[in-house]
Structure formats: structure tokens, C-alpha cells
Amino acid sequence: TALLDAQYTLLKLKEARYRAIGYSALDPSGCVTLTKASLEEDTTTIRHDLKSAITHTAHNDTICFDALGRPHDTGFSIALDTLAHSTITIVFTDFSDNQKSSTIRLFPQSGYAIIVDKN
């Protein structure tokens, strides 16, 4: 369902942020690529098969976190000019279940992420 997919992705975002905090260099484990294929192939935690379509407002499919836990949304970079300046919205829509959707919001300054819409 869309909610399970959102919960799984939220955990992946929190894990990437946690892994990046305190490291001054870009570490791929501090990045999450918001595509179905990429999220399903990740083997660092329990495997989850996504059932929903994913859409987002980031500038790139890959979001990386810097040493302060701030999100960067232009690919594999943590340069200052790649910092996210607005909230990133990630929507999971399950077309097989009456188009139910769940939404994650990822906040730009803190890197805090939360599921805000579950229907």
C-alpha cells in the first residue's frame, strides 16, 4: 500500500541522514535515490517491494545529506549551492487501491522528514 511504501522510504531517508551526520565528505550511504528500482534494490536493510508510483518535488531523483543533516536535492553532491531551499514533497500513489496516496515532507534546513498525509 501507499502508506507502507511511504513508511519504508521515510526510514531510508532517516537512515541516510543518520549515516551522513558528522562526515565532512560525500558518502553514498548518506544518499537516497527516489525511484522504485533504486529503493527496491537497496540491501542495507530489509527488502521491500514498492507497490506505489513515486512523484516528488526535488530537483533530482537523488537526495544526499551533509554533515549537519541538511538535504541536498541536485544529485550526488553536498556543495553549498545544492542545498534544498524549499520543502521536498514525496508522494506515493497506489493505483491498484483506489488511488490511495501517502505524502512525505522533507524539510530543507533540518532534514527532518515526516509522513503528513495518509489516506
Salt bridges, closest charged atoms under 4 A:
ASP5 OD1 - HIS48 NE2 2.67
GLU15 OE1 - LYS12 NZ 2.91
GLU15 OE2 - ARG19 NH2 3.16
ASP42 OD2 - LYS12 NZ 2.68
ASP49 OD1 - ARG47 NH2 3.14
ASP61 OD1 - HIS56 NE2 2.79
ASP66 OD2 - ARG70 NE 2.81
ASP66 OD2 - HIS72 NE2 2.97
ASP73 OD2 - HIS59 ND1 2.99
